[in-house]
Structure formats: structure tokens, C-alpha cells
């Protein structure tokens, strides 16, 4: 958070309109959940993420806050394409979500599958799996 505030004061004044919600650290990947202000575009968030990566030495992903698992998965797994999200109802009454990606897209994932599953599960407080097909 300290590094983000420093970036706001020095390079990215547009961050003042944006809202920071939470961050998650999974392995060597740091995920920030934000709500964009009126002047923040996707390209500016990429520049902020690159600047943060240089400052803290971790891979950084900045995601727009969403209640949709598919929307969050698409943002997190980019540049890999998400084929879809399935809902699995388990016999004990719990729900598990399965994010599907193609076998060819697996190499584009920003981190290993287990780390990404853990991150998605933490963000949405429910069990999320990634299936390569």
C-alpha cells in the first residue's frame, strides 16, 4: 500500500479517484483489487502494475472489483482466454466453480494453476478450480 501511495504522489495523480479494496499475495504474485476512477484506463493500470513490479520485486496483477467469478478469472488469467465457468453442486450442498481454459492457452497463464486457483478462491471466498481441456 505504501508503494501505491508513493506512485500516486509522484507519477500517477489519476489514482486519487480510484478505490483500493484489498490485496492478495499468492506465491510470487501480488493481486490488487481496485475500483477505477473516471480517468483510469486499462493501459494506465498496466503501467501502474509495471511500476509496482519494479519497486517490490513481485509480479503484480491489478483487477477491477467484480462479483462475477468469470469477470475476475478473465482479468487474472489474461493473456490466456477463459472458455467458460461451470458451477458444480456437490452432494454436501456446497458449490464449486470450474474455470475452463484450453490446453493451448495454458502456457500463457501468469502463474502456476494451483496459485491461481488459490487466488480466485480467496477473492471470492468459495472453492474455484482451473481445468485445462
LUMVEX-716034 format. One line per field, with one value per residue: residue number from 1; residue in three letters; x negated, y negated, z negated of N, C-alpha, C in turn. Coordinates in steps of 0.05 Angstrom, whole numbers, plus 5000, padded with zeros to 4 digits. Last residue first. Example, Ala and Ser with C-alpha at 12.3 -4.5 7.8 and 13.67 -1.06 7.14 Angstrom:
// LUMVEX-716034
k: c(2;1) .
r: c(Ser;Ala) .
n.east: c(4743;4736) .
n.north: c(5045;5114) .
n.up: c(4858;4844) .
ca.east: c(4727;4754) .
ca.north: c(5021;5090) .
ca.up: c(4857;4844) .
c.east: c(4742;4736) .
c.north: c(4999;5066) .
c.up: c(4843;4844) .
//
This chain:
// LUMVEX-716034
k: c(133;132;131;130;129;128;127;126;125;124;123;122;121;120;119;118;117;116;115;114;113;112;111;110;109;108;107;106;105;104;103;102;101;100;99;98;97;96;95;94;93;92;91;90;89;88;87;86;85;84;83;82;81;80;79;78;77;76;75;74;73;72;71;70;69;68;67;66;65;64;63;62;61;60;59;58;57;56;55;54;53;52;51;50;49;48;47;46;45;44;43;42;41;40;39;38;37;36;35;34;33;32;31;30;29;28;27;26;25;24;23;22;21;20;19;18;17;16;15;14;13;12;11;10;9;8;7;6;5;4;3;2;1) .
r: c(Unk;Unk;Unk;Unk;Unk;Unk;Unk;Unk;Unk;Unk;Unk;Unk;Unk;Unk;Unk;Unk;Unk;Unk;Unk;Unk;Unk;Unk;Unk;Unk;Unk;Unk;Unk;Unk;Unk;Unk;Unk;Unk;Unk;Unk;Unk;Unk;Unk;Unk;Unk;Unk;Unk;Unk;Unk;Unk;Unk;Unk;Unk;Unk;Unk;Unk;Unk;Unk;Unk;Unk;Unk;Unk;Unk;Unk;Unk;Unk;Unk;Unk;Unk;Unk;Unk;Unk;Unk;Unk;Unk;Unk;Unk;Unk;Unk;Unk;Unk;Unk;Unk;Unk;Unk;Unk;Unk;Unk;Unk;Unk;Unk;Unk;Unk;Unk;Unk;Unk;Unk;Unk;Unk;Unk;Unk;Unk;Unk;Unk;Unk;Unk;Unk;Unk;Unk;Unk;Unk;Unk;Unk;Unk;Unk;Unk;Unk;Unk;Unk;Unk;Unk;Unk;Unk;Unk;Unk;Unk;Unk;Unk;Unk;Unk;Unk;Unk;Unk;Unk;Unk;Unk;Unk;Unk;Unk) .
n.east: c(5169;5156;5190;5185;5234;5254;5296;5298;5282;5261;5206;5193;5200;5162;5115;5118;5113;5062;5032;5044;5022;4972;4984;5007;5013;4997;4999;5053;5075;5079;5121;5165;5200;5252;5263;5313;5334;5378;5419;5449;5479;5455;5451;5441;5448;5409;5411;5359;5341;5299;5250;5207;5141;5084;5059;5110;5127;5153;5196;5224;5236;5272;5313;5328;5347;5371;5364;5303;5254;5201;5135;5069;5013;4944;4889;4843;4811;4827;4815;4830;4885;4902;4896;4933;4981;4983;4989;5039;5071;5067;5097;5148;5152;5178;5214;5252;5224;5237;5225;5184;5141;5080;5037;4973;4937;4907;4957;5001;5031;5080;5113;5170;5187;5179;5207;5189;5174;5119;5094;5077;5024;4972;4922;4924;4970;4977;4931;4940;4984;4959;4924;4961;4983) .
n.north: c(5561;5550;5517;5493;5480;5451;5443;5376;5322;5294;5291;5345;5369;5342;5361;5416;5417;5395;5436;5479;5462;5410;5349;5330;5372;5389;5444;5455;5453;5505;5524;5472;5469;5459;5462;5483;5477;5508;5507;5555;5600;5648;5659;5596;5567;5526;5485;5463;5415;5414;5403;5350;5344;5312;5264;5268;5285;5240;5228;5277;5280;5237;5255;5304;5287;5224;5179;5142;5093;5105;5119;5123;5161;5167;5203;5165;5121;5070;5036;5065;5072;5018;5010;5047;5026;4977;4996;5020;4975;4950;4986;4979;4915;4867;4826;4844;4901;4970;5007;5066;5111;5139;5191;5215;5275;5316;5338;5289;5239;5190;5131;5088;5036;4969;4929;4868;4816;4819;4836;4794;4786;4821;4804;4787;4803;4855;4880;4878;4912;4960;4967;4976;5024) .
n.up: c(5414;5348;5297;5233;5182;5121;5067;5041;5038;5080;5067;5056;5106;5136;5109;5118;5174;5179;5155;5189;5240;5237;5276;5322;5380;5429;5430;5438;5488;5505;5474;5450;5387;5341;5274;5233;5166;5122;5064;5020;5009;5012;5067;5104;5165;5202;5257;5301;5346;5405;5429;5425;5451;5425;5408;5359;5310;5287;5321;5320;5265;5259;5294;5268;5219;5204;5175;5179;5187;5232;5212;5227;5210;5208;5182;5141;5129;5117;5162;5208;5197;5199;5254;5274;5253;5280;5332;5327;5316;5366;5397;5376;5344;5301;5293;5257;5223;5210;5154;5143;5115;5134;5121;5133;5135;5116;5073;5069;5034;5047;5024;5033;5054;5073;5122;5157;5155;5149;5195;5225;5215;5217;5195;5139;5111;5129;5112;5057;5054;5068;5026;4985;5000) .
ca.east: c(5181;5145;5187;5179;5214;5251;5277;5311;5290;5290;5220;5191;5216;5191;5122;5118;5137;5085;5031;5052;5050;4980;4971;4987;5021;5000;4972;5041;5073;5060;5094;5156;5182;5241;5256;5291;5334;5351;5416;5431;5493;5458;5472;5431;5462;5412;5418;5381;5341;5324;5271;5225;5170;5098;5069;5101;5114;5129;5175;5214;5219;5247;5300;5317;5323;5372;5376;5327;5271;5225;5161;5089;5037;4967;4907;4862;4798;4829;4810;4802;4867;4903;4881;4905;4972;4981;4965;5016;5067;5055;5069;5135;5158;5160;5191;5261;5235;5224;5247;5189;5169;5093;5062;4989;4957;4893;4931;5001;5005;5074;5092;5156;5203;5165;5210;5193;5203;5135;5101;5104;5043;4999;4926;4903;4959;4999;4936;4918;4988;4981;4913;4943;5000) .
ca.north: c(5582;5547;5542;5487;5497;5447;5461;5401;5337;5298;5267;5324;5378;5339;5332;5405;5427;5380;5409;5480;5466;5437;5364;5313;5366;5361;5432;5459;5427;5487;5535;5492;5457;5476;5443;5493;5466;5505;5500;5533;5574;5637;5672;5620;5570;5554;5487;5481;5421;5412;5414;5366;5339;5337;5266;5255;5304;5252;5207;5266;5300;5237;5229;5303;5303;5246;5202;5153;5107;5088;5128;5105;5160;5153;5199;5187;5146;5090;5027;5056;5095;5033;4993;5050;5053;4977;4980;5036;4995;4937;4982;5005;4933;4890;4821;4836;4875;4949;4996;5037;5108;5116;5184;5197;5258;5291;5344;5317;5248;5218;5144;5109;5052;4994;4940;4897;4822;4806;4856;4804;4770;4826;4809;4779;4776;4835;4877;4863;4884;4950;4963;4954;5000) .
ca.up: c(5432;5375;5312;5261;5195;5150;5080;5049;5014;5080;5076;5035;5083;5143;5111;5091;5161;5190;5144;5161;5236;5239;5254;5309;5352;5425;5429;5411;5473;5519;5470;5470;5408;5363;5296;5250;5193;5131;5093;5026;5011;4985;5051;5091;5139;5194;5229;5295;5318;5391;5445;5409;5454;5431;5435;5384;5327;5274;5315;5346;5278;5245;5298;5295;5220;5223;5161;5192;5168;5226;5222;5216;5226;5198;5205;5145;5138;5096;5135;5205;5200;5174;5235;5281;5245;5250;5325;5335;5295;5343;5403;5373;5365;5303;5311;5283;5224;5225;5170;5143;5123;5122;5135;5116;5149;5123;5085;5073;5043;5041;5039;5019;5037;5067;5095;5155;5159;5128;5175;5231;5200;5227;5224;5157;5106;5133;5141;5068;5047;5085;5053;4983;5000) .
c.east: c(5173;5157;5177;5175;5209;5229;5277;5290;5306;5300;5251;5208;5216;5208;5151;5126;5140;5111;5055;5051;5059;5009;4980;4973;4999;5008;4973;5014;5058;5055;5073;5128;5173;5224;5242;5287;5309;5352;5386;5429;5475;5471;5476;5453;5454;5425;5423;5386;5365;5320;5299;5247;5186;5128;5082;5071;5104;5114;5150;5192;5207;5227;5273;5302;5311;5346;5378;5338;5296;5243;5183;5115;5057;4989;4933;4878;4817;4817;4809;4796;4838;4885;4880;4888;4943;4971;4961;4990;5044;5051;5054;5105;5142;5170;5173;5238;5242;5239;5235;5215;5176;5122;5075;5013;4972;4911;4916;4975;5006;5047;5088;5133;5187;5182;5195;5194;5209;5165;5119;5113;5072;5020;4955;4911;4939;4988;4957;4921;4965;4985;4934;4931;4982) .
c.north: c(5578;5569;5536;5513;5487;5465;5457;5418;5362;5315;5271;5300;5358;5347;5328;5376;5416;5390;5392;5453;5466;5440;5393;5326;5350;5353;5402;5445;5430;5461;5517;5500;5479;5459;5460;5474;5476;5495;5498;5530;5551;5609;5660;5632;5597;5555;5516;5481;5439;5419;5412;5376;5359;5331;5292;5257;5293;5270;5220;5245;5290;5257;5228;5278;5303;5261;5226;5176;5116;5105;5109;5112;5141;5154;5187;5182;5170;5117;5050;5049;5087;5057;5007;5034;5057;5004;4979;5022;5013;4957;4968;5002;4959;4909;4845;4833;4868;4923;4971;5031;5078;5115;5161;5188;5242;5272;5319;5324;5278;5225;5173;5119;5072;5010;4967;4906;4851;4813;4845;4824;4780;4811;4809;4782;4768;4807;4856;4859;4867;4920;4951;4947;4975) .
c.up: c(5460;5392;5340;5275;5223;5160;5110;5064;5020;5056;5073;5042;5060;5120;5117;5090;5133;5178;5153;5148;5207;5231;5256;5285;5338;5397;5425;5409;5447;5504;5482;5464;5426;5382;5317;5273;5208;5160;5099;5056;5018;4986;5023;5073;5127;5167;5223;5265;5312;5362;5432;5427;5437;5432;5443;5386;5353;5293;5304;5341;5304;5257;5284;5301;5248;5223;5179;5175;5183;5208;5214;5229;5212;5219;5194;5170;5140;5104;5114;5176;5196;5174;5208;5261;5251;5241;5295;5327;5301;5320;5380;5378;5360;5325;5315;5303;5252;5222;5184;5157;5121;5133;5120;5133;5129;5139;5091;5087;5045;5051;5029;5037;5020;5048;5093;5126;5157;5130;5153;5210;5203;5209;5233;5187;5127;5130;5146;5098;5058;5079;5072;5011;5000) .
//
